[in-house]
Amino acid sequence: MESASCRTVAALGFQPNTEFAVQKEPSIQEFLSELHSYRCAYWKWKPKLRIREVFVVGDIANPDAGTIDKVCIKKKTRDFIELADSTRFDIETGRSLYGEPKYMFPVWDRRVSDAWEPQSLRQRVERAMLRLPFALVQEYADMLNPEWRRMFERLGLHGALGRFTHRSALSLSESEQGSMAEDRKSAKRRILDHLPVAIVELRAFVEMMEGDAK
């Protein structure tokens, strides 16, 4: 398998003088009105409906703040929209029917989508790490935070870095398995604390990690 530390993210070119037509985004009320206009049905029976998924936000006035979820719509009744995760929202106001301060929000809102994507990519990193062997988790951590490995080498402890790397968990003693679990937690923290800031690099990193996790 190719070493994660030997791969780099390719720079993407762009045309700075390209002109784009700016289109006005529909308002929240227009979004809710369109949902209201749809007939009551399960979404799987209506493949041509334009609105098929929504953001779920915690503050309708500042939708890009806090946790944002992107969820597919399951069905519509006269009174509510039910999402794929079984949550329900008032068709008139877009507010959660469970008393929570949560609201449906259109996925075409650029401000919210820009805030949601890093959260989503971070969640994908956490899921991919669960499927990666210990050696690759350590390798990704060293790639993102090389100072940690250099510190061990300066202390003369570089041999400790690989003590579990090429051994299966079944071959380890109980205490070694405990140490391996702690090392995995440490590597996970180093990965999550040093993820690429640029969204293009973060996307590429996530795709690389998910490829290794397959």
C-alpha positions in Angstrom: 0.0 0.0 0.0 1.3 3.4 -0.9 2.5 5.4 2.1 0.0 8.2 3.1 3.0 10.5 4.0 4.3 10.2 0.4 1.1 11.5 -1.2 0.3 15.1 -1.6 -2.7 17.2 -2.5 -2.5 18.5 -6.1 -3.1 22.2 -6.5 -6.2 23.2 -8.4 -6.0 25.9 -11.0 -8.7 28.5 -11.7 -9.5 31.3 -14.0 -9.5 34.6 -12.1 -11.3 36.5 -14.8 -14.2 34.1 -15.3 -17.6 35.9 -15.0 -20.5 34.2 -13.3 -24.2 35.1 -13.4 -25.3 35.9 -9.9 -28.7 34.5 -9.1 -30.9 35.5 -6.2 -31.4 32.7 -3.7 -35.0 32.0 -2.7 -35.9 33.2 0.8 -36.7 30.9 3.7 -40.4 31.6 3.3 -40.2 30.7 -0.4 -38.5 27.5 0.6 -41.2 26.6 3.1 -43.9 27.6 0.6 -42.5 25.3 -2.0 -42.4 22.4 0.4 -46.0 23.3 1.4 -47.1 23.2 -2.3 -46.0 19.6 -2.7 -48.6 16.9 -2.4 -48.5 14.6 0.6 -46.4 11.6 -0.3 -43.3 9.6 0.4 -40.3 11.2 -1.4 -39.3 7.8 -2.9 -42.5 8.0 -5.0 -41.7 11.5 -6.2 -38.2 11.4 -7.8 -38.7 14.7 -9.7 -39.3 17.0 -6.7 -36.8 19.8 -6.6 -36.2 19.9 -2.8 -35.0 16.4 -1.7 -32.9 17.2 1.4 -32.6 20.0 3.9 -30.1 21.4 6.4 -31.2 21.1 10.1 -29.9 24.1 12.0 -30.2 25.3 15.6 -30.7 29.0 15.1 -32.9 30.4 12.3 -31.3 33.8 12.6 -27.7 32.5 12.6 -28.1 29.2 10.7 -24.3 28.8 10.1 -23.5 28.7 13.8 -23.4 25.5 15.8 -24.0 22.0 14.6 -25.5 21.6 11.1 -27.0 18.3 9.8 -27.9 17.5 6.2 -30.8 15.1 6.0 -32.9 13.7 3.2 -36.7 14.2 3.3 -38.7 11.0 3.9 -42.3 12.2 3.5 -44.8 15.0 3.7 -48.2 15.1 5.4 -50.7 17.9 5.7 -49.0 19.2 8.9 -45.4 18.2 8.9 -42.3 17.1 7.0 -40.6 13.9 8.2 -36.9 13.4 7.5 -34.9 10.2 7.0 -33.8 10.2 10.6 -37.5 10.2 11.7 -37.5 13.8 13.0 -40.5 15.9 12.1 -40.8 19.6 11.4 -43.8 21.9 11.2 -44.7 22.6 7.5 -45.6 26.3 8.2 -42.7 27.4 10.4 -40.0 24.8 9.7 -39.4 24.2 13.4 -38.9 20.8 15.0 -42.1 19.3 16.4 -40.2 17.8 19.4 -39.8 21.1 21.2 -36.1 21.4 20.2 -34.7 24.7 18.8 -34.1 23.1 15.4 -35.2 24.3 12.0 -35.3 23.1 8.4 -33.1 25.3 6.2 -32.6 25.1 2.4 -29.5 23.4 1.1 -28.9 26.0 -1.5 -27.9 28.6 1.1 -24.2 29.1 0.5 -23.4 30.5 4.0 -24.8 27.4 5.7 -23.3 24.9 3.2 -19.9 26.5 3.7 -20.2 26.0 7.4 -21.7 22.5 7.1 -19.0 20.9 4.8 -16.1 21.1 7.2 -18.3 19.5 9.9 -19.3 16.8 7.5 -15.8 16.1 6.4 -14.6 15.9 10.0 -17.3 13.3 10.7 -16.2 11.3 7.7 -12.6 11.3 9.0 -13.8 9.9 12.3 -15.7 7.2 10.6 -12.8 6.3 8.3 -10.4 6.1 11.3 -12.5 3.3 12.9 -11.9 1.1 9.8 -8.2 1.9 9.4 -5.5 -0.5 10.8 -3.5 0.9 13.7 -0.4 1.4 11.5 -2.2 3.6 9.1 -3.8 5.7 11.8 -0.3 6.4 13.2 0.9 7.2 9.7 -1.8 9.7 9.1 -1.1 11.3 12.5 2.6 11.5 11.8 1.9 13.1 8.4 -0.3 15.8 9.9 1.8 16.4 13.0 5.4 15.3 12.3 6.7 17.2 15.4 5.3 14.5 17.6 7.5 11.8 16.0 10.6 14.1 16.0 10.1 14.7 19.8 10.2 10.9 20.4 13.3 10.6 18.2 15.1 13.4 20.1 14.3 11.6 23.3 15.8 8.4 21.9 12.4 6.7 22.0 11.9 6.2 18.3 11.8 2.4 18.9 8.7 2.8 21.0 6.8 4.3 18.0 6.7 1.0 16.2 6.1 -1.4 19.0 2.6 -2.3 17.9 2.6 -1.1 14.3 3.2 -4.4 12.6 1.6 -6.7 15.1 -2.0 -7.9 15.3 -4.0 -7.1 18.4 -4.4 -10.8 19.1 -0.6 -11.2 19.5 -0.4 -8.5 22.2 -0.7 -9.0 25.9 -3.5 -7.4 27.8 -1.4 -4.5 29.0 0.0 -4.1 25.4 -3.5 -4.0 24.0 -4.4 -1.3 26.6 -1.3 0.7 25.5 -2.2 0.2 21.8 -5.7 1.5 22.5 -4.3 4.6 24.2 -1.9 5.2 21.3 -4.8 4.9 18.9 -6.7 7.6 20.9 -3.6 9.8 20.9 -3.2 9.4 17.1 -6.9 10.2 16.6 -6.6 13.4 18.6 -3.5 14.4 16.6 -5.4 13.8 13.4 -8.5 15.8 14.4 -6.4 18.6 15.9 -4.3 19.1 12.7 -6.7 18.5 9.8 -6.1 20.7 6.8 -7.7 24.1 7.0 -8.2 24.7 3.3 -11.4 23.0 2.2 -9.9 21.7 -1.0 -7.1 20.0 0.9 -9.5 18.7 3.5 -11.7 17.1 0.8 -8.7 15.4 -0.8 -7.4 14.2 2.6 -10.8 12.7 3.5 -11.0 10.9 0.1 -7.5 9.5 0.6 -8.3 8.2 4.0 -11.6 6.7 3.0 -9.8 5.0 0.1 -7.4 3.4 2.6 -10.3 2.4 4.9 -12.1 0.4 2.2 
